[in-house]
Amino acid sequence: ILRSLQTLPGVSSVGEGANGLNVRGGAVDQNLIFIDDTPIFNPTHLFGLFSIFASDGIRELELYKGGVPARFGGRTASVLDIKMLDPSLDKFKLEGGIGPISNRLLLDVPIIKDKLSILAVGRASFNDFWFKALAPDNMKNTRANFYDVATKVFYKPNKANTISLMTYISHDFYRVDSLFSLENVVAKQSDFNYGHLNTSLKWNRYISPKASFEMVAA
């Protein structure tokens, strides 16, 4: 997702091999990023090498570089609004992939036809054995893994109303041998842990061809 946005006018990367965005000269932390109306504060895995968004589960996105709608509250540089796929109400779907760095899975399951369905999208990287097998001796104790899981429950009680519950979880873990020491502090290893836990509940009501109602709790 972020790689494709870097090809747009006014958008550049924070550096070679990184996934962050600089929009019209703004810093990375000056971008407001939403996924289904919940904020994302760190949009990358592995210190910027991978985006935290599994593209299999993305329906659409909008990047506002100027004239940001008032509902977003505003940011100095830009707003990136990402919407997840709505689960299918009538068709089962299973997709996946295995790679040397990360593995992915998409599961779309109708529970009650035309009424209730569940979508789950996830990625995981637990391939720490590469460091033991290929890294030089001073990096064999390095560990780096991540995962992200997004789920969406979609309920359509009638033609005028839809209710959806989205949950997004991501986690990153790194362990490296310490390359420095402070006075009176001797550390052999450093660990880094961080992640997201987001939930949003949305209710849409169709009133007429010219009017609709939407309520979001996130």
N, C-alpha and C positions, 0 to 999 in steps of 0.2 A: 504494500500500500504506500508506504513512505517513499520508496524508490521511484514509483511512478509519479508522485507529486513533485519530485525534484526536477522533472523535465518541464514544468510549467514556468511561464515568464514570472520573474520576481521571486522565485523560490530556488534556494541552493542548499547544499549539504553542509554540515558542520565540519566535514573533513573527509579525506579519502577513507573508504571502508566504513563510514558511519551512516546511521539511518536518521539522525536528527534533521530538523528543518530550520533554516534561516529564511524568513519571509520578509522581503524588502528591507534587509539589513537588521532585522530584529534578532534577538537572542533566542535560543531554544526554549527557555522557560517563559518567554513572552507569548507563546502559542497556547490557546485553550483548546483542548482535545476532548471530545465527547464520544462515547460509544453507547448508543441507545439512552441518551440523556444522562449518563453518569460520567463524571470527569476522570480522565486518565492523566496522572502526573508524570509518569515516566514511560514514554511510548516505545521503549526498546528493551531487548534482552542482550545479555553478554556485553554489557558496557557499550551498546550502540551498534552491534553487528547485525542484529535481527530485530524486525518489527514485532511488537507484541500482538499484532492483529492477524489472526488466521484468515487469510483471504477467502477460504472456502465458505466461511459463514457471513461474508459481507454482502449486503444487498446494494447499497449505494453510499456515496459520500459527497460532501460539499465542503469546499475550502473557500472561506471568506477572507480575502486579502484587504478588503476595504468595504465600508458601508455595512458593518456587522449589524445584524438585526438586534433590537433591544433585548429580546428574550435571552440572549446569551450573556448579558452583563458586560461584555467588552473585554478586550485584551489589547495590549499595545501593538502586537504584530498581526495575529490572525486567529481565526476560529476554524477548526476542522471538526465537522459533524458527521459521524459514521453511524449507519443504521445496519443492524443485523438482518439476516434473512428471516422471514416469517415461516414457521414450520408449515409443511404441506398438510392439508386436512384429508387427503385421499390417497397419497402415494408414499410407500416406504422407500427410503433411500439410505444406502450405506457406501461410504467412500473412505479411502485411507491411503497411506503411503509410508514407506520406510526409507530412511536416508542415513548417511554417515553422521550427520549432525543432529537432525531432529526427525521425529515421527509424528504423523498427523492422522486424525480420524474425524469423520463427520457421520452423525447418526440422526436420521429424520424419521420419526415414528408417529403415525396417526393412531390415537388411542380410541377415539369415537369419531367415526367418519363424519366429515362436515361440521364437527363440533369442537373436538379437542385433539391437540397434537403436541409433541415435544421435539425440540431440536437441540442437539448437543454437538459442539465442535471443540476439539482439543488438539494440542500439540505438546510434545514432551521431548526433552533431550537428557538422557542419562548415559551418555557415551564417554564417561570418564576414562575408560580403558585406553583411549587414544593417547592420553598423556603418558601412561605407563609404558605403552608400546613404542611410541615415536619421539617423545620429548627428550631433551638432554637431561642429564642427571640432576641439574639444579631446578628442573621443573616437573619432575616425575610425581611429586606430591601435590601438584596443582589439581584442583577440582573445579569444574564449571558446568552447571546444569540449570535447566529452567523448565517450566511448564506453564501452560495457560489453558483454561477451560471456560467456555461460555455455553450457557444453557438458556433455552427460551421455551416457556410454556404458553401456548396460544389457545384461547377459548373463545368460541363464537356462539353465544347462547341463542342469538337470532340474527336476522339480516341487518339490524340497526346498531348492534353493539358488538364490540370485540374487547377482550381483556387479555393482556400479555404480562408475563412475569419473567424478567431477564436477570440472570446472575452471571457475573464475570469474576474469575479468580485467576491471578497470575503470581508466580513466585520465581525468584532468582537466587541462586546460591553460588558463591565462589570461595575457594580456599587457595591461598598462595603462601609459599614460604616467604617470610619477611626479609626484605632486602635492606632494611635500615633498623636502627635502634635509637631510642631516646635515653637521656641521662636517667639512670636508676631504673630503667625499664628494658627488659630483655624479652623480646617476643620471637618465638620460632615460627609462628604461623599467624595469618590474618584471615578472618572469615567475614564475608559480606552476605547479608540476608535482606531482601526487600521484596515487596509485592503489592498487589491490589486485591481488594474484596469489595465488589460493587453489586448493588441490587437496584432494580427499578420496577415499578408496577405502573402500567399504563392502561387507561380506559378510554376508548374511542366510541363516540356515539354519532351516528349519521342522522341528521335532522331533515335536510332537504338538499337538492342539488347545489344550493348556494350557501349552506350553513352546516357546520359540524362542530362537535365539542370534543375536547381532549383534556384529560387530567393525568398528570404524571407525579408519582411520588418516588424519589430516589435518595 
